[in-house]
Amino acid sequence: MKALKALILCSALIPSLRAEEDPKLIEVASFGKNQPIGMAAASNPQRVFVSFPHKEPFLYALTEIVKGERVPFPDAAWNKYDPANEQACFVNVQDLFVDRLDDLWVLDSAPSGSASIFGGAAGEGKFKLVCIDLEGNKVERVYDFADLPKTGSALNDVCVDHTHKLAYLSDPGLKAIVVMDLGSGSSRVVLKEDPATLAAPGFVLHLDGKDVVGGNGKPFVSNVNGVALTKDDRYFYFRAINQTKLYRIETKHLADATLTEKDLSAKVETVADTGVCHGMVADEKGNVYLTDSVRKEIRYVTPAGEVKTLVKDDRLIWPDSLGIGSDGFLYLTAAQMHRLPNYNSGENRVEYPFRAYKVALPRD
């Protein structure tokens, strides 16, 4: 009798446990104990890519998702770390971006102190941007950021603007935007420590009912992090994690190297208050999609500046990176960053397996 009552009680609880799971959020793939970070979708034909940081248990750095399974991309060799040939293998893939020409851009970013395998001079990070032709699945070019300070940089997200032949990268370490010339490979650091690229003073993330504080006793803090570029290459959107506002600037201003920092700062626009965000992407209509780890939502800002909710679901645990497919779906990873032992006094609170999802884009 007690067993029956327990079963009835458990059954009664199931609807409430699932009440925050929206059927619109569809699982694309699961990854066991491998934490997904970057995600991108190509359009011709429809293809989906997911990247993983180089930490144990490590399998692949960059994968294509084929029938729900991971396939190393562009091949197995690029996914096998070789300290003697780091220009021809991935070290620590951070972000993915598919441009309007349908090329895949892979940001390989290992900031100083990020992991023991990276070696190199003390305090030096390792960074490169890899362009892969998706028609032939071949690496076309590797940019090495030779003129970027390797001790302070922490390149995080990337967008590529073919109108101005530039790449824009967020750098929470330098607290700035890095503008890289696609022709020469040279880069400029702009909006350094601008109010729009800085975390808000004293802003502490509060998730799962607790502050996100690392093992060193310091709260998680990230300056400028998520970025997005409109499909017409006109607007570049950016923001820090530890604040709630979304900013943008016209790319013609980022392309103008004659502008002073003061002049460039004056061109930055405040778009909307969008909550805490980790990753962003823009669609063909000019909507900008943003993750929201506090609300466990994916939100979007319309071209008119309205903030709307696309989906809310308890499975969106630190939703991280976004991509838009030609199938009318938004693709995303759930990184569960704040569930890692470092932020929980050594206790692993991750809900395995790690997963990636998709949700239909709005019709309006």
TAHURA-V993532 format. One record per pair of residues at least 4 apart in sequence whose C-alpha atoms are under 7 Angstrom apart, sorted by the first residue. I is the first residue (numbers start at 1). J is the second residue. If there is no record, write none. Layout:
I/J  I/J
This chain:
1/5  2/6  3/7  4/8  5/9  6/10  7/11  8/12  9/13  10/14  13/17  14/18  15/19  20/313  20/314  21/313  21/314  22/312  22/313  24/359  25/357  25/358  25/359  26/357  26/358  26/359  27/356  27/357  27/358  28/68  28/356  28/357  28/358  29/68  29/69  29/355  29/356  30/353  30/354  30/355  30/356  31/353  31/354  31/355  32/352  32/353  32/354  33/57  33/352  33/353  33/354  34/52  34/57  34/58  34/354  35/52  35/335  35/354  36/50  36/51  36/52  36/333  36/335  36/354  37/51  37/52  37/94  37/320  37/321  37/333  37/335  38/50  38/51  38/52  38/94  38/95  38/96  38/321  39/49  39/50  39/51  39/96  39/321  39/322  39/323  39/332  39/333  40/48  40/49  40/50  40/96  40/97  40/98  40/322  40/323  40/324  41/47  41/48  41/49  41/98  41/323  41/324  41/325  42/46  42/47  42/48  42/98  42/102  42/325  43/47  43/102  43/325  43/326  46/325  46/326  48/64  48/65  49/63  49/64  49/65  50/62  50/63  50/64  51/61  51/62  51/63  51/93  52/60  52/61  52/62  52/93  53/61  53/92  53/93  53/94  54/58  54/61  54/91  54/92  60/72  60/79  61/79  61/90  61/92  61/93  62/72  62/73  62/79  63/70  63/71  63/72  63/73  64/70  64/71  64/72  64/73  65/69  65/70  65/71  66/70  66/71  72/76  72/79  74/78  74/137  74/138  75/79  76/80  77/89  78/88  78/89  78/90  79/89  79/90  80/89  81/89  81/90  81/91  82/86  82/89  85/89  86/90  86/91  90/108  91/108  91/110  92/108  92/109  92/110  93/106  93/107  93/108  93/109  94/107  94/108  94/109  94/156  95/106  95/107  95/156  95/157  95/158  96/104  96/105  96/106  96/107  97/104  97/105  97/106  97/158  97/159  98/102  98/103  98/104  98/105  99/103  99/104  99/160  100/231  102/134  103/131  103/132  103/133  103/134  104/131  104/132  104/133  104/134  105/129  105/130  105/131  105/132  106/129  106/130  106/131  107/128  107/129  107/130  107/158  108/127  108/128  108/129  109/126  109/127  109/128  109/155  110/114  110/125  110/126  110/127  111/125  111/126  111/153  111/154  112/123  112/124  112/125  112/151  113/123  120/124  123/151  124/150  124/151  125/150  125/151  126/150  127/144  127/145  128/142  128/143  128/144  128/145  129/142  129/143  129/144  130/139  130/141  130/142  130/143  131/139  131/140  131/141  131/142  132/137  132/138  132/139  132/140  133/137  133/138  133/139  133/140  143/185  147/186  147/187  149/153  152/173  152/174  153/171  153/173  153/174  154/171  154/172  154/173  155/169  155/170  155/171  155/172  156/169  156/170  156/171  156/225  157/169  157/170  157/225  157/226  157/227  158/167  158/168  158/169  158/170  158/227  159/167  159/168  159/169  159/228  159/229  160/166  160/167  160/168  161/165  161/166  161/167  161/233  162/166  163/233  164/255  165/181  165/182  166/179  166/180  166/181  166/182  167/179  167/180  167/181  167/182  168/177  168/178  168/179  168/180  169/177  169/178  169/179  170/176  170/177  170/178  170/224  170/225  170/227  171/175  171/176  171/177  171/178  171/224  171/225  172/176  172/222  172/223  172/224  172/225  174/192  175/192  175/193  175/197  175/198  175/223  175/224  176/189  176/190  176/191  176/192  176/193  176/197  176/224  177/189  177/190  177/191  177/192  178/187  178/188  178/189  178/190  179/187  179/188  179/189  180/185  180/186  180/187  180/188  181/185  181/186  181/187  190/261  191/261  191/265  193/197  193/198  194/198  196/239  196/247  197/223  197/224  197/239  197/240  198/223  198/224  198/240  199/222  199/223  199/240  199/241  199/242  199/243  200/242  200/243  203/242  203/243  204/211  204/219  204/242  205/211  205/212  205/242  206/210  206/211  206/212  207/211  207/212  207/294  212/219  212/220  212/338  212/343  213/217  213/218  213/219  213/220  213/343  214/218  214/219  214/220  214/342  214/343  215/342  215/343  215/345  221/242  222/240  222/241  222/242  223/240  223/241  223/242  224/238  224/239  224/240  224/241  225/239  225/240  225/241  225/278  226/238  226/239  226/240  226/278  226/279  226/280  227/237  227/238  227/239  227/279  227/280  228/236  228/237  228/238  228/280  228/281  228/282  229/233  229/235  229/236  229/237  229/281  229/282  230/234  230/235  230/236  230/282  230/283  230/286  231/283  231/284  233/251  234/250  234/251  235/248  235/249  235/250  235/251  236/248  236/249  236/250  236/251  237/247  237/248  237/249  238/246  238/247  238/248  239/245  239/246  239/247  241/276  241/277  241/278  242/276  243/276  244/273  244/274  244/275  244/276  245/272  245/273  245/274  245/275  246/270  246/271  246/272  246/273  246/274  247/268  247/269  247/270  247/271  248/268  248/269  248/270  248/271  249/267  249/268  249/269  251/255  252/256  253/264  259/263  259/264  260/264  261/265  262/266  263/267  271/305  272/305  274/307  275/292  276/292  276/293  276/294  277/290  277/291  277/292  277/293  278/291  278/320  279/290  279/291  279/320  279/321  279/322  280/288  280/289  280/290  280/291  280/321  280/322  281/288  281/289  281/322  281/323  282/286  282/287  282/288  282/289  283/287  283/288  283/324  286/302  286/303  287/300  287/301  287/302  287/303  288/300  288/301  288/302  289/298  289/299  289/300  289/301  290/298  290/299  290/300  291/297  291/298  291/299  291/319  291/320  292/296  292/297  292/298  292/319  293/297  293/317  293/318  293/319  296/312  296/313  296/314  296/316  296/317  297/309  297/311  297/312  297/313  297/316  298/309  298/310  298/311  298/312  299/307  299/308  299/309  299/310  300/307  300/308  300/309  300/310  301/305  301/306  301/307  301/308  302/306  302/307  316/334  317/334  317/335  317/336  318/334  318/335  318/336  318/337  319/332  319/333  319/334  319/335  320/332  320/333  320/334  320/335  321/332  321/333  322/330  322/331  322/332  322/333  323/330  323/331  323/332  324/329  324/330  324/331  325/329  325/330  328/360  328/361  329/358  329/359  329/360  329/361  330/358  330/359  330/360  330/361  331/357  331/358  331/359  332/356  332/357  332/358  333/355  333/356  333/357  334/354  334/355  334/356  336/350  338/343  339/343  339/344  339/348  339/349  339/350  340/344  340/348  340/349  340/350  341/345  341/346  341/347  341/348  341/349  342/346
